[in-house]
């Protein structure tokens, strides 16, 4: 009887410590090719000089292609455009398990080289995954601008 009780407790612990079903579904939905259709600044007016991911101007990211591989959380994107240092970039990504209970996800993206070794000293970017469906995805990043929150919104469509 003790063995059954101990096995039952171990099974419950493994189930409680594993990723939530919601996060697993979100990872599966990420899988595949996406286009970052546009970058906007909600509740802000005017023109802004924004560099995304310490990489390139936000305009270089518009219409960029992104590939997410959910079974190993690796990916790549290509930027393009006039006055842009175009080409393929690589990253590792994950969904923060802690916020999935409320249906809100923190999305983590860490730039890497083509062998998926960190290029930023293991530092990355935390974004809020505002919405995710089979065909659309929206990320937001909040930064401070002149002492006030400034939101950068990135809208994606699945290819």
SULSUL-V133460 format. One record per residue. SS is DSSP state (helix for helix, strand for strand, loop for the rest). OMEGA is omega in whole degrees, -180 to 180 (none if undefined). Layout:
SS,OMEGA
SS,OMEGA
This chain:
loop,179
helix,-179
helix,180
helix,179
helix,180
helix,178
helix,178
helix,179
helix,178
helix,179
helix,179
helix,178
helix,179
helix,179
helix,-178
helix,-177
helix,-178
loop,179
loop,-180
loop,179
helix,-179
helix,179
helix,177
helix,179
helix,179
helix,179
helix,179
helix,-179
helix,177
helix,-172
loop,176
strand,-175
strand,-178
strand,172
strand,173
strand,-171
strand,178
strand,177
strand,-179
strand,-179
loop,-177
loop,178
loop,178
loop,177
loop,180
loop,179
loop,-177
loop,175
loop,-174
loop,174
strand,-179
strand,175
loop,-178
loop,-173
loop,-173
strand,177
strand,-179
helix,180
helix,178
helix,-179
helix,-179
loop,-175
loop,175
strand,180
strand,-177
strand,175
strand,179
strand,176
strand,-172
loop,-177
loop,176
loop,177
loop,175
strand,179
strand,180
strand,172
strand,178
strand,175
strand,-176
loop,175
loop,178
loop,180
loop,179
loop,174
loop,-174
loop,176
strand,-176
strand,173
strand,-177
strand,-179
strand,169
strand,-177
strand,175
strand,175
strand,-179
strand,-177
helix,-172
helix,-175
helix,-175
helix,-180
helix,-179
helix,-179
loop,178
loop,-177
strand,164
strand,-179
strand,-178
strand,-179
strand,-180
strand,177
strand,179
strand,170
loop,-176
loop,175
loop,179
loop,170
loop,-176
strand,175
loop,-175
loop,-180
loop,180
loop,173
loop,-180
loop,-176
strand,177
strand,179
strand,176
strand,177
strand,-174
strand,178
strand,-179
strand,173
loop,179
loop,-175
loop,-177
strand,177
strand,179
strand,174
strand,171
strand,173
strand,178
strand,176
strand,178
strand,177
strand,-179
loop,176
loop,180
strand,177
strand,179
strand,-175
strand,174
strand,-179
strand,179
strand,-177
strand,-178
strand,171
strand,179
strand,179
loop,none
